[in-house]
């Protein structure tokens, strides 16, 4: 499948049709259907072990389907060549190590590989994209630093910048803000929301319900036992549904016109 066949405006970048996600004899989601379109930011929510990571890996095409179907830009995942798929969807795993010494700029340039032919080297245009991505995550002052000397939060921002440099219209991210301080959590989520508003689409997992409600247009809530809910954020993030999914009382509180979620 060629990346040139990406979905037309208004069509879904990602179609999930009666998807089943299972592991070690446990069904984590069953009959899950939703469509991700340009302009949307989806949050994947659920308790530890509910299947958020496995769901994202499945949507990215990194594990076999346990049932149902997933289409990327209207074509089943299995029909995409990996290099072509990487120009349509990018994926940020929960753990993304940098085992070898390299500068921040060189690490972020790796995000440009899907746009290069097999034996091509990065050019000035690729370097410009990498520098712009580094600026977006606030690491311009560290662009020449060895990535192995950075803090965990700084390395996470390098990984996010690498995804930005890839410039795939669909971004899938597994807990992208888990290792960031509050200022950088908000900054990264703002950038992802901007990407969606400008015509991309984002699907990310997150634990902070308040941040999720503040940035997302839609949500997938994994309840456990194979049950899942998907839809607009206001329809999915109800007190009753969240209380059921997290097995503890969860309530929305209005704080100056902003929704804040408290538990217990």
Protein Blocks (a to p, Z undefined) as FASTA:
>chain_A
ZZklgccehiafbdcehiacdeehiafbghiacdddehiacddeddehilmmmmmmmmno
paccfedjddeehiafklpcfklmmmmbccddfbdcdfbgcdfklmmmmmmmmmpcfkbc
cdfklmmmmmmmmmmnopmmmmmpcfklpcfklmmmmmmmmmmmnopabdcdehkllmpc
fklmmmmmmmmmmmmmnopacddddfblmlmmmmpmbdcddebjhiacdddfklmmgfkl
mmmmnopacddddeehiacddeZZ
